[in-house]
Amino acid sequence: MELINKGKTKDVYELENGYYLLKFKDDVTGEDGIFDPGANTVGLTIEGAGQSGLKLTKFFFEILKEKGIPTHYIDADIEKATMTVKPAKVFGNGLEVICRYRAVGSFLRRYGMYAEEGQTLDAFVEVTLKDDERKDPPITEDALHMLGILSKEEYKILKELTIKISNIIKEELAKKDIELYDIKLEFGRVGENNEIALIDEISGGNMRAYKNGKYIEPLELEKIILDS
């Protein structure tokens, strides 16, 4: 097992069989000790965050698998906080795709002249570059195409998959009377055919979820959703 990448919230290892192993950490993104799913830095360490994030990730990836959605997921070991995945090639140096159902966070900061806080959005898809130095700038379909990061056809697939996956997760949360405000996903090219597939994780650290108008912390979200 060879360490390939030491990330903020996960370490990536290459296995002898060609698959990758993701090791989930208890570090979460944020600033000044306050959790923020959109932050570019590790803000704090929460005991159990790694296992919690993996439990939710496993739960959602297995639902997506049943529905025939392409992902890199193979299996997970909750006790060891590890997930085995297929290798994937990221777009450029990595993209983040956000699906928004409410006007909050950076959307509100940018478009506050026109948007009201909490305003309903119709599964608005936004793509940002993974670029800490430039604070993850948003990028358009045309720019992605012109810079050779993503073809227009790939962008169409990416957008359709984002809405489909986000709506599935939104429906799962609604079963527990939880409303999904926004969610951050990552995609890559997987397999010999370079199929566009969901990669990384789907956990409380990737989304803003609310119950009765109150924000739910990632660890609490996992408990509510997986409490049978």
Secondary structure as the mmCIF struct_conf table of DSSP 4:
data_model
#
loop_
_struct_conf.conf_type_id
_struct_conf.id
_struct_conf.beg_label_comp_id
_struct_conf.beg_label_asym_id
_struct_conf.beg_label_seq_id
_struct_conf.end_label_comp_id
_struct_conf.end_label_asym_id
_struct_conf.end_label_seq_id
STRN STRN1 GLU A 2 LYS A 6
BEND BEND1 LYS A 8 THR A 9
STRN STRN2 LYS A 10 GLU A 14
TURN_TY1_P TURN_TY1_P1 GLU A 16 ASN A 17
BEND BEND2 GLY A 18 GLY A 18
STRN STRN3 TYR A 20 PHE A 24
BEND BEND3 ASP A 26 ASP A 26
STRN STRN4 ASP A 27 GLU A 31
TURN_TY1_P TURN_TY1_P2 ASP A 32 GLY A 33
STRN STRN5 ILE A 34 PHE A 35
TURN_TY1_P TURN_TY1_P3 PRO A 37 GLY A 38
BEND BEND4 ASN A 40 THR A 41
STRN STRN6 VAL A 42 THR A 45
TURN_TY1_P TURN_TY1_P4 GLU A 47 GLY A 48
HELX_RH_AL_P HELX_RH_AL_P1 ALA A 49 GLU A 66
TURN_TY1_P TURN_TY1_P5 LYS A 67 GLY A 68
STRN STRN7 THR A 71 THR A 71
BEND BEND5 HIS A 72 HIS A 72
STRN STRN8 TYR A 73 ASP A 77
TURN_TY1_P TURN_TY1_P6 ILE A 78 ALA A 81
STRN STRN9 THR A 82 VAL A 85
STRN STRN10 ALA A 88 VAL A 90
BEND BEND6 PHE A 91 PHE A 91
TURN_TY1_P TURN_TY1_P7 GLY A 92 ASN A 93
STRN STRN11 LEU A 95 ARG A 102
HELX_RH_AL_P HELX_RH_AL_P2 GLY A 105 TYR A 111
TURN_TY1_P TURN_TY1_P8 GLY A 112 TYR A 114
HELX_LH_PP_P HELX_LH_PP_P1 ALA A 115 GLU A 116
TURN_TY1_P TURN_TY1_P9 GLU A 117 GLY A 118
STRN STRN12 THR A 120 LEU A 129
HELX_RH_3T_P HELX_RH_3T_P1 ASP A 132 ARG A 134
TURN_TY1_P TURN_TY1_P10 LYS A 135 LYS A 135
STRN STRN13 PRO A 138 ILE A 139
HELX_RH_AL_P HELX_RH_AL_P3 GLU A 141 MET A 146
TURN_TY1_P TURN_TY1_P11 LEU A 147 GLY A 148
BEND BEND7 ILE A 149 LEU A 150
HELX_RH_AL_P HELX_RH_AL_P4 LYS A 152 ALA A 174
TURN_TY1_P TURN_TY1_P12 LYS A 175 ASP A 177
STRN STRN14 GLU A 179 VAL A 190
TURN_TY1_P TURN_TY1_P13 GLY A 191 ASN A 194
STRN STRN15 GLU A 195 ILE A 199
BEND BEND8 ASP A 200 ASP A 200
BEND BEND9 SER A 203 SER A 203
HELX_RH_3T_P HELX_RH_3T_P2 GLY A 204 ASN A 206
STRN STRN16 MET A 207 LYS A 211
TURN_TY1_P TURN_TY1_P14 ASN A 212 GLY A 213
STRN STRN17 LYS A 214 TYR A 215
HELX_RH_AL_P HELX_RH_AL_P5 PRO A 218 LEU A 226
#
